[in-house]
Amino acid sequence: MELNEADFVRLRLKTKIIKSIQRIQKELKSNSIVEELEINKQISDFEEKEQTGNTESDGDNGTNSIDEPYRDIFLEEEINIDKIFKRTRAGKDIIEILKEGAKPSDGCLKSINNILCEFLKSTYGLRPSSYHKNMLAMSLVKSYPVLASSNDSVPQALWFHPHARGLNKHSGRLHYHMEYLVRKSNERLIHRKKKVSTSENVDLTCMINTASEDQIEQMRSELKFICPEPATKERVEELWMATFQDRQNIRKTDNLLSYLKDYPAASAFNGKLITTEFGLLNPGCLNFGEKFQSVQCQIVTEFNECFRHITNDFLRALAIIRMKNPSRGAKRLRVSGAANDNPLQGILEWCQDDILPQSYDVPTLHIKGDMFADISEAFIIWRNWNLKISGDYQYLFKILVECYNVAKDDCRPSDKNFFIFIYSLMGIAALTTTGENFMRSLK
């Protein structure tokens, strides 16, 4: 029986497939690296050619009639990202924008992300490997440094952050958009359990305690009943340092609030012991005042139309940070829309009454006096524990943030990204994608 040209090509293709399978089986037996084959693509290529009547006796020399703009681009190494952009009309427009050197808008960043994710989807499927996402992100920032993140050690972090999983970490635009495409598709989702670390990430090499249990109990008792005053301040600080491990054990049981109420020294010395505890929990943390001052002027200048009724630049910058760093999926309760509303409600509260509120569910800075005016008296209130402090707004807010960290208390869901941004200025957390976008808007 004579074979026509199409049957002959099909027979050759099947022969190649059989030989490829035999080679794979041989390599598996010898534990060698299995090379990826594009058998399905070859079959689809042939069927497409057969439908269009463009079959060739030699598949390697045949003309390409399939409309797949990214089919010959692979990420085995870094590439010039223009190779991807040039394949679509939208990509060519992006090249023109980026060549101008101006800061790209949010719409431009979204278009870039959509094109790159479409490339990943068409080339590697809906679940590309971390290697390919990272290689694509590195190729992008290498081709256009203006798209790099503020993290010098991981310049591609805005697009894909390798191994960035867990608390206060983000994985980048490419990762999140690919997850969205998976959810939108009909494919089965893969749910992975989060790994929870039970160990405290604290450096206690400077706090090696060789005291016996009886000695520790004696120090706890002395700290509990000592009268906090200038004459005893040095002794209180020594006892506070020596009983740090005891509070670490209490923190693991989420029972620190009762400890703070039972030890009056914890609320003495204008928040000094809270700052000491924060330093022990976060060795190597940065100076909040210096880091905030470096961005405060940029924030107020870039968003000069926001919250003009706030005359204090520090508070105005905080309000802008909160507004520009909303938490995904969390809704903030809103009151009236008057111009004198408090944009920091739930974090800083003002009241002219002499009677303090009995409780706040989370640590809250309560200030007596007119809103955004000079401070007459201030308290950090957490349920029924009060810490009276004095100082300017920057100092008061710093102690408030340290209280959150020391107490290991979760903030309101709507303020999660706000506090992560503040913690990033202190050097104890990584910026989220929202925070990265906000920082980029200041450049």
C-alpha positions as CSV (number, residue, x, y, z in Angstrom):
1,M,0.0,0.0,0.0
2,E,1.4,3.3,-1.0
3,L,1.6,6.1,1.6
4,N,0.6,9.6,0.8
5,E,2.8,12.5,1.9
6,A,0.8,13.3,5.1
7,D,0.8,9.6,6.2
8,F,4.5,9.5,5.6
9,V,5.2,12.6,7.8
10,R,2.9,11.2,10.5
11,L,4.8,7.9,10.4
12,R,8.1,9.7,10.8
13,L,6.8,11.7,13.7
14,K,5.6,8.6,15.5
15,T,9.0,7.0,15.0
16,K,10.7,10.1,16.6
17,I,8.3,9.9,19.6
18,I,9.1,6.2,20.1
19,K,12.8,6.9,20.0
20,S,12.4,9.8,22.4
21,I,10.5,7.6,24.9
22,Q,13.2,4.9,24.7
23,R,15.9,7.5,25.3
24,I,14.0,8.8,28.4
25,Q,13.7,5.3,29.8
26,K,17.3,4.7,29.3
27,E,18.3,7.9,31.0
28,L,16.0,7.3,34.0
29,K,17.7,3.9,34.5
30,S,21.1,5.6,34.7
31,N,19.8,8.4,37.0
32,S,20.8,11.0,34.5
33,I,19.0,14.4,34.0
34,V,15.9,14.0,31.9
35,E,15.7,16.6,29.2
36,E,12.3,18.2,28.5
37,L,10.7,17.2,25.3
38,E,8.2,19.1,23.3
39,I,6.3,16.1,21.9
40,N,2.9,17.6,22.4
41,K,4.0,20.8,20.6
42,Q,5.4,18.8,17.7
43,I,2.1,16.9,17.4
44,S,0.0,20.1,17.6
45,D,2.4,21.7,15.0
46,F,1.8,18.8,12.6
47,E,-2.0,18.8,13.1
48,E,-2.1,22.6,12.5
49,K,0.0,22.2,9.3
50,E,-2.2,19.4,8.1
51,Q,-5.3,21.5,8.6
52,T,-3.8,24.4,6.6
53,G,-2.4,22.1,4.0
54,N,1.1,23.2,4.8
55,T,2.8,19.9,5.6
56,E,6.5,19.4,4.7
57,S,8.4,16.2,4.2
58,D,11.0,17.5,6.6
59,G,9.6,19.0,9.8
60,D,12.7,20.9,10.6
61,N,12.6,22.8,7.3
62,G,8.8,23.5,7.3
63,T,7.5,27.0,7.5
64,N,5.8,28.1,10.8
65,S,2.1,28.9,10.2
66,I,1.0,28.9,13.9
67,D,0.2,32.3,15.4
68,E,2.0,31.9,18.7
69,P,4.0,35.1,19.4
70,Y,6.2,33.8,22.2
71,R,6.9,30.2,20.9
72,D,10.6,30.7,20.3
73,I,11.4,32.5,23.5
74,F,12.7,30.5,26.5
75,L,14.1,31.5,29.9
76,E,17.0,29.2,30.4
77,E,19.1,32.3,31.0
78,E,18.5,36.1,31.2
79,I,17.2,37.7,28.0
80,N,16.6,41.1,26.7
81,I,13.0,41.7,27.7
82,D,12.3,43.6,24.5
83,K,12.2,40.2,22.8
84,I,8.9,39.6,24.6
85,F,7.5,43.2,24.3
86,K,8.1,43.4,20.5
87,R,5.8,40.5,19.9
88,T,2.6,42.5,20.7
89,R,1.3,46.0,19.9
90,A,0.9,46.8,23.6
91,G,4.4,45.7,24.3
92,K,5.8,48.0,21.6
93,D,4.0,50.9,23.2
94,I,5.6,50.0,26.6
95,I,9.0,50.0,25.0
96,E,8.4,53.5,23.8
97,I,7.3,54.6,27.3
98,L,10.3,53.0,29.0
99,K,12.8,54.3,26.5
100,E,11.8,57.8,27.5
101,G,13.2,57.2,31.0
102,A,10.2,58.6,32.8
103,K,8.7,57.0,35.8
104,P,6.0,54.5,34.5
105,S,2.5,55.0,35.7
106,D,0.5,52.3,37.6
107,G,-1.4,51.6,34.4
108,C,1.9,51.0,32.6
109,L,3.1,48.7,35.4
110,K,-0.1,46.7,35.2
111,S,0.3,46.3,31.4
112,I,3.8,45.1,31.8
113,N,2.7,42.6,34.4
114,N,-0.2,41.3,32.1
115,I,2.1,40.9,29.1
116,L,4.8,39.0,31.1
117,C,2.2,36.7,32.7
118,E,0.6,36.0,29.4
119,F,4.1,35.0,28.1
120,L,4.6,32.7,31.2
121,K,1.1,31.2,30.6
122,S,1.6,30.5,26.9
123,T,5.2,29.2,27.3
124,Y,5.2,27.3,30.7
125,G,1.5,27.0,31.6
126,L,-0.5,28.4,34.5
127,R,2.0,27.2,37.1
128,P,5.5,28.2,35.9
129,S,8.4,27.3,38.1
130,S,9.9,29.8,40.5
131,Y,13.1,29.6,38.4
132,H,11.3,30.9,35.3
133,K,9.4,33.6,37.2
134,N,12.6,34.8,38.8
135,M,14.6,34.7,35.5
136,L,11.8,36.7,33.8
137,A,11.9,39.3,36.6
138,M,15.7,39.6,36.5
139,S,15.6,40.0,32.8
140,L,13.0,42.8,33.1
141,V,15.0,44.9,35.7
142,K,18.3,44.3,33.9
143,S,16.8,45.6,30.7
144,Y,15.0,48.5,32.4
145,P,16.6,49.5,35.8
146,V,13.8,52.0,36.3
147,L,11.5,49.0,37.1
148,A,13.8,47.7,39.9
149,S,12.6,47.7,43.5
150,S,14.1,49.7,46.3
151,N,15.7,46.5,47.7
152,D,19.3,46.6,46.4
153,S,20.0,43.0,47.3
154,V,16.9,41.8,45.4
155,P,16.3,44.3,42.6
156,Q,13.6,42.1,41.0
157,A,11.6,41.9,44.2
158,L,8.7,44.1,42.9
159,W,8.0,41.5,40.2
160,F,9.2,38.3,41.9
161,H,10.8,37.8,45.2
162,P,12.5,34.4,45.5
163,H,11.6,32.4,48.6
164,A,9.5,35.3,49.9
165,R,6.9,33.5,51.9
166,G,5.5,33.9,55.4
167,L,4.8,36.8,57.7
168,N,5.4,40.3,56.3
169,K,6.8,39.0,53.0
170,H,5.5,39.3,49.5
171,S,6.1,37.3,46.3
172,G,5.8,40.0,43.7
173,R,3.5,41.0,40.9
174,L,4.2,38.1,38.6
175,H,3.4,35.5,41.3
176,Y,0.2,37.1,42.5
177,H,-1.2,37.6,38.9
178,M,-0.4,34.0,38.0
179,E,-2.2,32.9,41.1
180,Y,-5.2,35.0,39.9
181,L,-5.1,33.4,36.5
182,V,-5.1,29.9,38.1
183,R,-8.2,30.9,40.2
184,K,-9.9,32.2,37.2
185,S,-9.3,29.1,35.2
186,N,-11.1,25.8,35.6
187,E,-8.0,23.9,36.7
188,R,-7.9,22.4,40.2
189,L,-6.3,24.7,42.8
190,I,-3.4,23.3,44.8
191,H,-3.7,24.3,48.5
192,R,-0.5,24.1,50.5
193,K,-0.4,24.3,54.3
194,K,1.5,27.2,55.7
195,K,4.5,26.3,57.7
196,V,4.4,27.8,61.1
197,S,7.7,28.3,62.9
198,T,7.6,27.6,66.6
199,S,10.9,29.1,67.4
200,E,11.3,32.7,68.3
201,N,13.5,34.6,65.9
202,V,15.5,36.4,68.6
203,D,19.2,36.7,69.2
204,L,19.7,36.2,72.9
205,T,23.5,35.6,72.9
206,C,23.8,38.7,75.1
207,M,21.2,37.4,77.5
208,I,22.7,34.1,78.7
209,N,21.2,33.6,82.1
210,T,23.0,31.3,84.4
211,A,20.8,32.0,87.4
212,S,18.9,29.2,89.1
213,E,15.1,29.0,89.1
214,D,15.0,30.2,92.7
215,Q,17.1,33.3,91.8
216,I,14.9,34.1,88.9
217,E,11.8,33.8,91.1
218,Q,13.4,36.2,93.6
219,M,14.2,38.8,90.8
220,R,10.6,38.5,89.5
221,S,9.3,39.2,93.0
222,E,11.6,42.2,93.5
223,L,10.6,43.6,90.1
224,K,6.9,43.2,90.9
225,F,7.0,45.1,94.1
226,I,9.8,47.6,93.5
227,C,8.8,51.3,93.5
228,P,9.8,52.8,90.1
229,E,11.5,56.1,90.7
230,P,14.7,57.8,89.6
231,A,16.6,56.3,92.5
232,T,15.6,52.8,91.6
233,K,15.7,53.2,87.8
234,E,19.1,51.4,87.3
235,R,18.1,48.5,89.4
236,V,14.7,48.2,87.6
237,E,16.6,48.0,84.2
238,E,18.9,45.3,85.5
239,L,15.9,43.2,86.7
240,W,14.1,43.8,83.5
241,M,17.0,42.5,81.5
242,A,17.5,39.5,83.7
243,T,13.9,38.4,83.5
244,F,13.7,38.8,79.7
245,Q,13.5,35.0,79.1
246,D,10.7,34.7,81.5
247,R,8.7,37.2,79.4
248,Q,9.6,35.2,76.3
249,N,7.9,32.2,77.8
250,I,4.9,34.2,78.6
251,R,4.7,35.7,75.1
252,K,4.4,32.1,73.7
253,T,1.2,31.7,75.7
254,D,-0.3,35.1,74.6
255,N,-0.6,36.1,78.3
256,L,1.7,39.1,78.4
257,L,-1.1,41.6,79.2
258,S,-1.5,40.1,82.7
259,Y,2.2,40.4,83.2
260,L,2.2,44.1,82.3
261,K,-0.6,44.7,84.7
262,D,1.1,42.9,87.6
263,Y,4.4,44.7,87.1
264,P,4.0,48.5,87.6
265,A,7.6,49.1,86.5
266,A,6.6,48.2,82.9
267,S,4.7,51.4,82.6
268,A,7.3,53.6,84.2
269,F,10.2,55.8,82.9
270,N,8.3,57.1,79.9
271,G,8.3,53.9,77.9
272,K,12.0,53.2,78.5
273,L,11.5,49.5,79.4
274,I,9.3,49.0,76.3
275,T,12.1,50.3,74.1
276,T,14.6,48.0,75.9
277,E,12.4,45.0,75.3
278,F,11.9,46.0,71.6
279,G,15.7,46.2,71.2
280,L,16.2,42.7,72.7
281,L,13.5,41.3,70.4
282,N,14.9,43.0,67.3
283,P,18.7,43.3,67.5
284,G,20.1,45.5,64.8
285,C,16.9,47.4,64.2
286,L,17.2,50.8,62.6
287,N,16.6,54.2,64.1
288,F,12.9,55.0,63.4
289,G,13.3,58.8,63.6
290,E,16.1,59.0,61.1
291,K,14.5,56.6,58.6
292,F,11.1,58.3,58.8
293,Q,12.6,61.7,58.4
294,S,14.2,60.5,55.1
295,V,10.8,59.8,53.6
296,Q,8.5,62.3,55.4
297,C,9.4,65.2,53.2
298,Q,8.9,63.1,50.0
299,I,5.5,61.9,51.1
300,V,4.2,65.3,52.0
301,T,5.5,66.8,48.8
302,E,4.3,64.1,46.5
303,F,0.8,64.0,48.0
304,N,0.5,67.7,48.8
305,E,-3.2,67.7,48.0
306,C,-4.0,65.2,50.8
307,F,-5.1,66.1,54.4
308,R,-4.2,69.7,54.1
309,H,-6.1,70.4,57.4
310,I,-3.3,68.5,59.3
311,T,-0.7,71.1,60.1
312,N,1.8,68.6,61.7
313,D,3.9,67.1,58.9
314,F,4.6,63.9,60.8
315,L,0.9,63.2,61.4
316,R,0.1,64.2,57.9
317,A,2.7,61.7,56.5
318,L,1.3,59.0,58.7
319,A,-2.2,59.7,57.4
320,I,-1.0,59.5,53.8
321,I,0.9,56.2,54.5
322,R,-2.2,54.7,56.0
323,M,-4.4,55.9,53.1
324,K,-1.9,54.6,50.4
325,N,-1.3,51.3,52.0
326,P,-4.7,49.6,52.4
327,S,-4.8,45.9,53.3
328,R,-6.2,43.6,50.6
329,G,-9.7,42.4,51.4
330,A,-10.0,44.4,54.6
331,K,-12.5,47.2,55.0
332,R,-12.0,50.2,57.3
333,L,-15.0,51.6,59.1
334,R,-15.8,55.1,57.9
335,V,-17.5,57.8,59.8
336,S,-18.7,61.2,58.4
337,G,-16.8,62.8,55.5
338,A,-16.1,66.1,57.2
339,A,-12.7,67.7,56.6
340,N,-11.8,67.5,60.2
341,D,-12.3,63.8,60.5
342,N,-9.4,61.8,62.1
343,P,-7.7,59.8,59.3
344,L,-5.7,58.0,62.0
345,Q,-8.7,56.8,63.8
346,G,-8.1,53.5,65.7
347,I,-4.3,54.3,66.0
348,L,-4.3,57.9,67.4
349,E,-7.3,59.2,69.3
350,W,-7.9,62.7,70.6
351,C,-10.2,63.6,73.5
352,Q,-10.6,66.7,75.7
353,D,-12.3,64.7,78.6
354,D,-10.3,64.0,81.7
355,I,-11.7,60.5,82.0
356,L,-9.7,57.9,80.1
357,P,-11.5,55.2,78.1
358,Q,-11.6,51.9,79.9
359,S,-10.3,49.8,77.1
360,Y,-9.1,49.6,73.4
361,D,-8.9,46.1,71.8
362,V,-5.5,46.9,70.4
363,P,-2.8,49.3,71.7
364,T,-4.0,52.8,70.9
365,L,-2.4,56.2,71.5
366,H,-4.9,58.4,73.4
367,I,-4.1,62.1,73.5
368,K,-5.8,64.7,75.6
369,G,-6.3,68.0,73.7
370,D,-7.5,69.3,70.4
371,M,-7.0,67.1,67.3
372,F,-3.6,67.5,65.7
373,A,-2.7,70.3,68.2
374,D,0.0,70.4,70.8
375,I,0.1,67.5,73.3
376,S,-1.0,68.1,76.9
377,E,-1.1,64.5,78.1
378,A,-0.8,61.1,76.3
379,F,-1.4,57.5,77.1
380,I,-1.0,54.2,75.4
381,I,-4.1,52.1,76.3
382,W,-4.4,48.4,75.7
383,R,-7.5,46.9,77.2
384,N,-7.1,47.8,80.9
385,W,-3.4,48.6,80.9
386,N,-2.2,52.2,80.6
387,L,1.2,53.6,79.8
388,K,1.6,57.3,80.4
389,I,4.2,58.9,78.2
390,S,5.3,62.4,77.2
391,G,7.2,63.7,74.1
392,D,6.5,64.8,70.6
393,Y,4.2,63.0,68.2
394,Q,7.1,61.1,66.7
395,Y,8.3,59.7,70.0
396,L,4.8,58.8,71.1
397,F,4.1,56.9,67.9
398,K,7.4,55.1,68.1
399,I,6.5,53.7,71.6
400,L,3.1,52.7,70.3
401,V,4.7,50.7,67.4
402,E,7.1,49.1,69.9
403,C,4.2,48.1,72.1
404,Y,2.6,46.2,69.2
405,N,5.8,44.3,68.7
406,V,6.6,43.7,72.3
407,A,3.0,42.5,73.1
408,K,2.9,40.4,69.9
409,D,-0.6,41.7,69.4
410,D,-2.2,41.7,66.0
411,C,-3.3,45.0,64.7
412,R,-6.7,45.6,63.0
413,P,-6.8,43.8,59.6
414,S,-7.3,47.1,57.8
415,D,-4.0,48.4,59.2
416,K,-1.8,45.4,58.5
417,N,0.0,47.0,55.5
418,F,0.3,50.3,57.3
419,F,2.2,48.7,60.2
420,I,4.3,46.5,57.9
421,F,5.4,49.7,56.1
422,I,6.4,51.3,59.5
423,Y,8.2,48.1,60.5
424,S,10.2,48.1,57.3
425,L,11.5,51.6,58.1
426,M,12.7,50.1,61.4
427,G,14.4,47.3,59.5
428,I,12.4,44.4,61.0
429,A,10.0,43.6,58.1
430,A,10.1,43.4,54.3
431,L,7.9,45.7,52.3
432,T,4.7,44.3,50.8
433,T,3.8,44.7,47.1
434,T,1.6,47.6,48.2
435,G,4.5,49.2,50.1
436,E,6.8,48.7,47.2
437,N,4.4,50.5,44.9
438,F,4.1,53.4,47.4
439,M,7.9,53.7,47.7
440,R,8.2,53.8,44.0
441,S,5.7,56.6,43.8
442,L,8.0,58.8,45.9
443,K,11.0,58.5,43.5
